[in-house]
Amino acid sequence: MTGQAVQPETGAPTAAEQADRGFEPDRRARALVEALPYIQRFRDAVVVVKLGGHAMVEETLTSTFGQDVMLLRSVGLRPVVVHGGGPQIGAHLDRLGLPSRFRDGLRVTDAETLEVVRMVLVGKVGRDIVSALNAHGARAMGLSGEDGRLIQATPRHPDLGFVGDVARVDPTVVNQLLDEGMIPVVSSIGADASGQAYNINADTVAAALAGALRAEKVVYLTDVAGLLADPEDPTSILAQVTAAEMEAMIGDGTVSGGMVPKARACADAIRAGTGSAHLLDGRVPHVLLLELFTDAGIGTMVTADDDERGVAP
């Protein structure tokens, strides 16, 4: 029928609709093909993800994080989530009229504060993360480092009260959950041999747990784009460094402030046998997928020193 436009089949998008939707079949197909070797390589691998910063408090980012972790599980990886909750703890202490005191960047935790920490991390933050994962079809379960003697702790310093260091990790309960197809969500609380609970830095817990699980990767979601070669130049992101290079950057002041605990945790995880550690900007939607399943990656990857290669499984 000449002179008459052919109508598209019912339900098929027009060219204009395709453009509006960003419908680029070639680009999407290339992304899937690019991801395939990484999916094959990391199948059955444990990936520990420490959730923090905006990714833990902004609803949209929390939702995309849930999608990312569920996708990891769906393609055969074994993700484990570790979280803290400093801002939420501080806000709850304020509502109760209790002071927030810090020493060397760590929250001084007396008995009353410890009860708030346990309540917020286990009863609120952990539950919210579990809900975000389950909303996307996951089978997530929240647990504290106290459960199953997962995180055995020792006190850090008398002036800090019930602030602890990781003495030992028994990953039995986490491995059991992973074997059942579940996603463990771990709150950064530990306990000593007597059952006394301790508040532990979540970055430290993620590193120790990754080492105990012989994880392929530990990923830290932060509010920065990665390590900077020049702290004054936000574009000088280092794509890859070794643990020794990172420690040298801490020593000369290139890495400073709030990045120091995360940098040290990355180095600790590598030395404990984790394959690689990653510092990513959790404000970027789907940053986990960009780092794990694309050639270019995003953020900073920390690897073993030359004389330590082969330690990780």
Secondary structure as UniProt FT lines:
FT   TURN            2..3
FT   TURN            10..11
FT   HELIX           15..20
FT   TURN            21..22
FT   HELIX           25..42
FT   TURN            43..44
FT   STRAND          46..51
FT   HELIX           54..57
FT   HELIX           59..74
FT   TURN            75..76
FT   STRAND          78..83
FT   HELIX           86..96
FT   STRAND          102..103
FT   TURN            104..105
FT   STRAND          106..107
FT   HELIX           111..118
FT   HELIX           119..125
FT   HELIX           126..134
FT   TURN            135..137
FT   STRAND          140..144
FT   TURN            145..146
FT   HELIX           147..149
FT   STRAND          151..155
FT   HELIX           158..160
FT   STRAND          163..169
FT   HELIX           172..179
FT   TURN            180..181
FT   STRAND          183..187
FT   STRAND          189..191
FT   TURN            193..194
FT   STRAND          197..199
FT   HELIX           202..212
FT   TURN            213..214
FT   STRAND          217..222
FT   TURN            231..232
FT   TURN            234..235
FT   STRAND          240..242
FT   HELIX           243..251
FT   TURN            252..253
FT   TURN            257..258
FT   HELIX           259..271
FT   TURN            272..273
FT   STRAND          276..281
FT   TURN            282..283
FT   TURN            285..286
FT   HELIX           287..293
FT   STRAND          300..303
FT   HELIX           306..308
FT   TURN            309..310
//
